[in-house]
Each structure stands twice: as structure tokens, then as C-alpha cells.
């Protein structure tokens, strides 16, 4: 074998090693998932390198990449798409073109992206919103300003048929908004349903069985999820480090762990022999500097049962191969214990992003199930 052939062989082996990711046998389209993961991993590695050079913050670099996937508000034969502003916030609105004899449903959808990436204009979210608007015959928007009588009247929306939905970090925000609206005196219109798609619901325990089992599974690793959580509150990397070592919660906040105790909130099949260890407590310094990670407005799973009892009809999607799986399952358990009617769609062959990465067959299956549930309940 010549030197050139040897170099090509070594190069091919290294490329294959970089691309290949061990996946469960029941994941559909595994090579497509590996390819998506390779692209994302490469972007993350480049963003890390740029950050180490002191040129750009990690999340800012990722957002630059995401911006290339944004599309303008373009109407089609079925849906009128426009952008408007409310309180200086850019809002994208999707309205079905066909005439309706009755007031339409209304849905505001909050996109994922770790609280700091992507936008409603990203191609996949744009397509998801226009499909939902068309198939559900609903007006779809991206912020809660929708819950005003004048706005609902303008778009012909029934104030008794309003729902909220979101995926990942958007699922976190959807759950938090739904809770906060219960006590908001300025909002007279109440939500009929909430739909939470693999939501992130608490940062207290990032060593759940799902975090342990899926720490390096595409497309969301444990380390990246912890970075997202930390960045939600501060760019100070000391919080991220403390979270990874489970030393970010002070002892005076120990009572909050009862709300996220997976040993009592997860069905046995998701525990799978994992042993619950008592939390490690850290100093109070981080909690005083960044109290947000202990705040129910950022961590909806920390709400007490009285608050949960008043929540509307709920739909939750969780995926087996997702670090956030157990957040969603624990919320399902707590909501049901509080008397809330919940439909739980656990996807045995699902992974984080299975709903919103539209190039996957599983995405279309999940979206159809989601829209059918909305048709029946919203």
C-alpha cells in the first residue's frame, strides 16, 4: 500500500470515527440522525474554539449559525404569514386563508433553542406553525400578547379556545407562562390547554436516570443542556461547573428536592435499577447571586400542588433517548396527582429534536399526533 493510500485510509477511519455514534436499534433513520449530530457537533466544536480564543461567546456563535436558517414571512396558498410588533417585540402571525363560519382556535407556540438560540423565523419552526395553522384552522402566534380581547377580535379567534405550546426550552416557557397566567390580574382570558414537547422543567437535579442514560446521545448532550440552563441565568461559568458536580443548591433550599425526587415520581420502568442518592449541597453564594435557578418561574416543576391543581388540560410528549425525558415524566406524575387531566405521549424510539427536525419521518408522525390531539381538545 502506497503512502497516499495509507493516508486516505487513516483519514477515512478518522472521519468514520467522528461521524459514528452508537444508537439504539429501534431508532428510525439512524444514519440521518448521525449526520445531523455530526453537523451540530462540528458547529459546537468550532464555537468552543472561537470562545477559547476570546473572539466570541459560545452561544453568540451558535446563534449566528442559526440565523442562516431563518426565512422571511412568506404567505402560501393556505396561510397568510405576517410579522408585527407588540411592545417592541417582533411577532410572527399565521392565519388560515380559508373563510371560517365560526371563531377560530388560537395557539401561541414558543420555539426551543435553549432560551438563547433560534427564533420563530427558523425554517422548521416556520413550517411547523404554518402546518398547524392550516390543519387546525387556527391562528398561530409566538407571544402571549395574543391574550387580549382586541387582538383576538382582530384575528377572529374564540377567546374560549386558546392554547399554548412549546418544545424543549419553549416547553419550559409554555409551562411557566401557563402557571403564571393563573395569578395574572391583567389577563382575563384563560388558556384551555397546554402542550409541552420534551420540556426542560427543572435545573436542580441534572443527574436523573435520563441524564445518566443519555449523556451523549444525539442531539442534546448532558453537558450542552447544563450549559443552556446555566446560560439562562448567567454567563458566569461557575454555576455550570457547580451544576455538573451537583453542588449548586444550598441546604436552605433542600425542601425543593421533594418536587423533583425521581425515586417517587418516575414509574419503575424508567428507574431501571438506578439508585437515588441524596443531594449534595453547595454554598449559598451562587443562589444569592443567581436566584433564578431556584425560582418556579424558571423551573415549573417546583410549583406546589395547589398551583398545579388549577392548570388546564395538558398534553406532554417525552422521548426515550433524551436527557429531558424524566423532567416531562415527573411533571406528568405530579399533574395527575394534583387532579389535572393529562395525555402523555411517550415515544419509545424518540430523541430530543424528533418533533422539530422536520427531515425525519418520526417528526411528521409526532406532529400529526399533536395536531389530532389539538383538534379534539382545543
N, C-alpha and C positions, 0 to 999 in steps of 0.2 A: 504494500500500500504506500503510495506516494505521500509526501508531506502535505500537499494540498488536500488530498482526500482525507487524511487524518484530521486536519484542521476542520474540514467540513463535518466530519463525523462527530468530533468533540463539540463543535458549535451546535449541531443538531440535537445532541444529547442534552446540552445545557438549556437550549430553548424548550425542549420537551419537558425537562425537569421544572422549568419556570412556569410553564403553562399548566402542567398536570396537577390536579387537585383531587385527592381521594374523595369520592362521593358515595352515598348510599345507593344500592342497586335500584331502589324504587323512585329515584329522581328522574323525571322525564327530561329528555334532551340534555344529557349531562355535558356533552362537548360544547353545546351552545352556552351553558352556564359557566364552564371553564373559560371560554373565550371572553365572555362578559367580565368575569372575575379578573382575568389577566389584564384587560384594558383598565379596569378600575384600580387594580393593584399597581400597575405601571404609573398611572396618574398620581396615586397616593405616594409612591416612592419618589417621584420627581418633586412633588410638593414638599415632602420631608427634606429632600436635598436642598431645595431652594430656601427653606426655612433655616436649615443648619448654616447656610451661607449668610444668613441675616438679610436676605433680599426681600422676602415676602412672607407674611404669615401663612401657615399651612392652610387654614380654611379659606383665606382670600384667594390663594392659588387655585384651590378646588372650585371656588365659585366662578373664577374666570373661565374655567373649562366648561362648567355647567351653562354659562351664558351662551356658548356656541350652539346649544341645543334648543334655545328659545325660538319661538316662531311668532310672527305678528298676529294680531287678532283678525283672522280671516273668516268671513262667513262662507257657508256652503249651501247646498240646495235644501238642507233640512234645518239648519240652525243659524241664527244671527249672532255673531260674536262681536262684542264691543268692549272698549276699555273706558272707564270713567274714574273720577277721583271722589273720594269721600274723606273729609278731614285730612287732605293731602296724602291719602293712601290710594295707590293705584289698584283698581279693582277690575277684574275681567268678568263679564256677564255673558251667559249663554242662554238664548231664548229660542224655543222652537218656532219655526216659521208657520207651521200649520195652525189654522184657526181652532180655538177651543171654545166649546159651548159653556164650559164651566171654568171657575177659577182654577189655576194650575197649582201643582205642588211647588214647593220651594226647597232647595237644598244648597247649603253652603259647604263647600269642600275645602279642606285645609291640606295642602300638599306636604309630603315628607321632605327630608333633607337635613336631618339633624339640627333643626332650628336655625341653621345658618346657610344652607345651600339650596339651590334650585329655586323655582318660582312657579306660579300658575301658568306662565308662558312656556315652560319646558314642553317639548313636543308630546311626550307621553301623557302628561297631565292635561294638556290641551285636548288631545284626542279622547281621553277618559271623560272629561267634562262635557264635550260635545256629544259623545255617545250616550252618556247619562241623560242629558237634556232631551235628546231625540227619543230614546227608547222609553224613558219615564214620563215624557211630555211634561217636563219640569223646567223651571228657571234655576240655573246653577250659577252661584257666585262664590267669591273667595274670602269674604269677611262678614262679621256679624252686624255691620251696618244695615244689612238686609232686614233685620228685625225692627223695622219702623213702618208704621201704617202707610205713610205717604209713599215709601219705596215699594211696598207690596202692591199698593193700588196702581202705581205706575206700570208695573210689570204683570199685572193681572194674576197675582198669587193669593191663594187662600191662606189667611193667617192661622187657620187651624191645621194646616198641613205643611208645617215647616220642619225640616230635619237638618242635622249636622253630621258630617262625616269627615274622616281623615285617615291617612296612613302613616305609620311609624311615628316620627315626631309630630306630624299632623294629627295622628290619632291621640297623642298626648294632649295637644292643644284642644282638640274637639272634646275630649273628656273633661278637661279643665274648664272650658267655656260652658259646657252643659251644667257643671256643678255651680259655677259662679253665677250663672243666669238665674238660678233658683232664688238668690238673695239680692238680685239687682233691681232696685226700685224704679229705675228708668226704663226697664224693659217689661212691657205689659204682655207681649206676645210670648208664649211659651213653646218650647220645642216638643214635637210629637214623638220623634225618635232620635237616637244617636247610633251611628255606625262606626265602629272602631276597627281599623285594619292593622293587624300586628302592632298595636300601640306600645310605646315606651311609657311606663306609668310610675316608675319609682327608681331613684338612684341610691337608695340606702344599702341594698344588698345586690351587688353585681357578681355574686358567686352562686347564683341559683343553679339548679341542675341544668337548665337550658343554656346558661352561660358556660358552664363547665363542658357540656357535651358539644357545643357549637362554637367554641372559642375561635376556631379558624375556618369555619365553614363559609363559603360564599353566600351573599356578597357583603355581609356585615360581620366583621370580627369583633370579639370582645374588646380588644384594645381600642378599635375605632369607635365603638359605641360608648366606651368610657370617656374617650376624648370628646365626643359630642356632648355628653352630659356635662363634663367639666366646662367646656366652652360656652354652654348655655348660661353659665353663671359668672365665669371669669376667664381671662386669658392666662391667669396665674397657674402654671403647670403643677404647683404643689398640691392643688386639690385633686387633679388627675392621679398623681402619684399616691396620695392618701386613699383614694377610692380603690385603686388597684390592690393596695395592701389591706383593704377593709379597715382603715383606721381614720375615717373621716367623720364618723358620727360620735358626738360626745356622750358621755354617760348620762347626762341630764336629759338627753333625748331618747333614752333607751326604751321608753314606753311606746315609741313609734314602731318598733320592730314587730309588735303584735299584729300590725296591719299588713305586714309583708312576710310573715312566718310561713314559708313554703311547706314546712313539715305538716302543717294543719290545713293549708289552703289548696294544696295540689292533690288531685286524685293519685292513688297509689301507682298507677301505670306510668306516671310522669316522674315519680321519685326514683324508681328503678334501683333501689339499694343505696342511693345517696344518703349520707348521714348528715343531719342538721347539726352544725356547730354554733355554739353561742357566739354572738357578735364580738369583735374586737373593738374597743372604744378608743377614740383618739382624744386629743386635747380640744378645748372649746374654742381655740383661736380661729380655726377655719370656719366654724359655724357662725362665729361672730362677724367675721369678715364677709362671708358669703352665705347668709342665712337662707337663700333661695332653695338650696337643695333639701331643706327640711320643711319647705312650705307646700301646703296642699295645692296651691295654685300651680306649682311646677310638678308636683307628684300626686296625681289624683287618687292613687291607691291609698294615700294616707287619710282620706276622708273617713269620718266616723260613720257608723251605721245609720244614724238619724239622717245625715245628709244623703247617703246612698238610697235610702228608702224612697226619697222623693224624685228620683231620676226616672226618665221616660223609658219606654220600650227600647231595648238595646240589641244590636247585632254586633258580634265580635268574630273576627277572623284571626286565627292563630296558625302558625306554620311549625311543623315538627323540627325543621332544621333552621332554627332562628334563635339567637340569644334572647330575644324578647318574648319568646313563646310563653314562658311562665308568668311574666307580667300580665299578659292577657288572660291566661287561665285563672290566675288568682283573683283577678277582677271579676271574672265570670262567677266564681265561687262566692265572693263577697256580695256581689249584686243579688244573686239568687238568695243568699242567706238573709238579705235585707228586704226581700219580697219583690224585687224587680223582675219582670219577665224578660228573659234573655234567650236569644237564639245564638248558639255557639257553633261556628263552622270551623272545626279543626281540620287542617289539611295535612294528611299524613305524608304526602310527597312534596309539600311546600317548603319554600325557603324565603328568607327576607327579600322583598322585592318581587315576589311571584305575582303580586297583584298589579304592580305599576310598570314592570318591564314588559311592554306590550309585544315584544318579539317572541315571547314564549307562549306555547299553546295553553299552558296552565293559567296564564293571565286571563285569557278570553273566557275560560271556564269559570274562574272565580268572579270575573266582572259580571257574567251572565247570572250567576247565583246571587250576587249582591243586588243587581237591578231587579231580579224577580222578587227578592225579599222586600225591597223598597216599594215595588208595585203593590204588594199585598198589605203593607203596613204603614205606608206614608200617605 
